[in-house]
Amino acid sequence: MLDVKFNIRQVARTLSLVENRRPESHAILRAAYKAGRHVPVIGVTGPPGAGKSTLLDRLALHWAEQGEQVAVIAIDPSSPYTGGAVLGDRFRMDRASAHPRVFVRSLSSRGHVGGLSRAVQDVVVVMAAQGFERILVETVGSGQADVEVATLADCVIVVSVPGLGDQIQAGKAGILEIGDVYAVNKSDLPGAGTFAAFLEANLDLIYPGRPGVNQGGQRAGQERAYANAVLHRRHGNAGTDESFWRPPVVSVCALQGDSTEALCRVVEGFLSWQRATGRDGSRRAERFQDHIRRLASGRLLAQPLPAGAGPSLPQLADAVAQGEMTPWEAAEIFLDALSEAWLRREGTVADPVARSAED
Amino acid sequence: MLDVKFNIRQVARTLSLVENRRPESHAILRAAYKAGRHVPVIGVTGPPGAGKSTLLDRLALHWAEQGEQVAVIAIDPSSPYTGGAVLGDRFRMDRASAHPRVFVRSLSSRGHVGGLSRAVQDVVVVMAAQGFERILVETVGSGQADVEVATLADCVIVVSVPGLGDQIQAGKAGILEIGDVYAVNKSDLPGAGTFAAFLEANLDLIYPGRPGVNQGGQRAGQERAYANAVLHRRHGNAGTDESFWRPPVVSVCALQGDSTEALCRVVEGFLSWQRATGRDGSRRAERFQDHIRRLASGRLLAQPLPAGAGPSLPQLADAVAQGEMTPWEAAEIFLDALSEAWLRREGTVADPVARSAED
């Protein structure tokens, strides 16, 4: 563990070095990874307007009041945290972030095309090494970012609200398959009960095999199989003898704080179940595998090609645009050159600060 | 050009083969890429609730009524098109999609982690080869998906609406840097004029160098530089003699159809400017380069490793989780093995149907 524990200015400075890939970040990252410290990472996702920030505030406060050192990472571009970040005021204070045991950090999603989850993974590991005991990650609810947060977190809370047609659609279209826990926020709004029941019914379609429940035959085969494989790996298979987790739907009102404590207990329940079944380790292993694959891919694509190593990427792209070559033929030629160059590279010191093609 | 032109059932079937990577898709994709036909691709993005689908409907109808064959690709998980797709009814009809010259296709964003833009790129090329004359792509407004749509489209329309705090934040946090044209929808709502002025003022910060305008010094240096580089490449640099494009803000009311024709003319104006400055070709080249890079990366990561080629990815991930190795050390070992295996692979026939690691 680094010795900067809870000197907030020092923590902020360390994270800036890591985020900006300063030379000093090499040693910081190395020490953090070697510390091998794992703390619960809770992802909070959902559409803009679902009240994620307010809910996050409640959750962070809850755990802080239990005595934990809590870190919040905001990567949702519509978040007041992140929105503030872009305009220059990196920290916007509200209840939780004013608590001495809560530290809020915003990360911009730009400048990280394809590499955002890698940046978040690094920040999570550095925060854990610095002694934070729980890390909350807020992200926007849209296809790819959702999948990424699901990969990064030990528990994903999907937040939705009643009464917004688009958001019901969003629920249908994907986020029902990444949550470990579902929160219906603004439960004082009309239609909240109906909406929660709607979520439950949709979860029944996705978690077939629950006694007396429809087998979800409506869904297209390929998507069905994909979803099932992911869910069985995460939550077990109700059709077998093994212990399984059927994500609960919790109605809360974050603004008033109604039932947010109950939500925290459900999250703790999920984390306990996950630990008891050994799935915490496999989920973490999945996360590190993804991270290594992304790093490998980024490093390869950033490999400089020596002159005469064949056509350059712009030349290949031009050939594709002219219809002279298909993209996968171009990719093979490109990959041949990259692989050769990689194996013949000079120097073997792995440098985490080297900018990769994904940055 | 393929001979399936505007036999809608045949078009739909062809696209299904491509999307599902059926064996037949090899020949279809090859023929489509070799056709080398380029038609304008218009991306429409913005937060859920901004009325993207309604606006898209108007735009598609406009061009269809001008006699064009228009294709619409919906990849926004909150879209009624895509929402419908996931529940099984792939086509939800409304005004535009009922027009004989408009064809709507929804693409799920799941099952394509990291590979969605590749899938869309393939579909766009196949649609162009089939004779469609304009392709509209609808996506949700969130960081990464936005950047992807910007890469795929020849013109990006960013749609927003007045009165939603979150969406103002979303505007601040990134989408102001990917649009070629900005549409303020629901311009009959109170505050619409103020909101449009707010957008204009923010664009003034982002497009410095316009006479009499703030240089945008508030923004963090790294993000500023990143944004400037991308914008100068796309829109030229106001600080120099070259012709440049300052994205206009167009107020529309898609539901009533107010000013949607004007929006179409602005889009045409942008496309003309882009052609006249040769930027259409460089934008397309950028797109194909990204595509080749993604394919190369996916193929490499999918390369099977022979037994004895060193530690496996799960073993490397475990070593990282235990703190025995940093992820970038693991990535180097993994990449050595992958590159060796790639160069020694058997068979050289490029197969676009082969599943890559990004699927």
Interface residues (C-beta under 8 A of the other chain):
Chain A: N20 L29 R30 Y33 K34 A35 G36 H38 P47 P48 G49 I75 D76 P77 S78 S79 P80 T82 G83 A85 V86 L87 G88 S108 S109 R110 G111 V113 G114 L116 Q121 V140 S142 G143 Q144 A145 V147 L164 D166 Q167 I168 Q169 A170 K172 A173 G174 I175 E177 Q218 R219 A220 Q222 E223 Y226 A227 G281 R284 A285 E286 F288 Q289 H291 I292 R293 L295 A296 S297 R299 L300 L301 L313 P314 L316 A317 D318 V320 A321 Q322 G323 E324 M325 T326 P327 W328 E329 A330 A331 E332 F334 L335 D336 L338 S339 E340 W342 L343 T348 A350 D351 P352 A357
Chain B: N20 L29 R30 Y33 K34 A35 G36 H38 P47 P48 G49 I75 D76 P77 S78 S79 P80 T82 G83 A85 V86 L87 G88 S108 S109 R110 G111 V113 G114 L116 Q121 V140 S142 G143 Q144 A145 V147 E148 L164 D166 Q167 I168 Q169 A170 K172 A173 G174 I175 E177 Q218 R219 A220 Q222 E223 Y226 A227 G281 R284 A285 E286 F288 Q289 H291 I292 R293 L295 A296 S297 R299 L300 L301 L313 P314 L316 A317 D318 V320 A321 Q322 G323 E324 M325 T326 P327 W328 E329 A330 A331 E332 F334 L335 D336 L338 S339 E340 W342 L343 T348 A350 D351 P352 A357
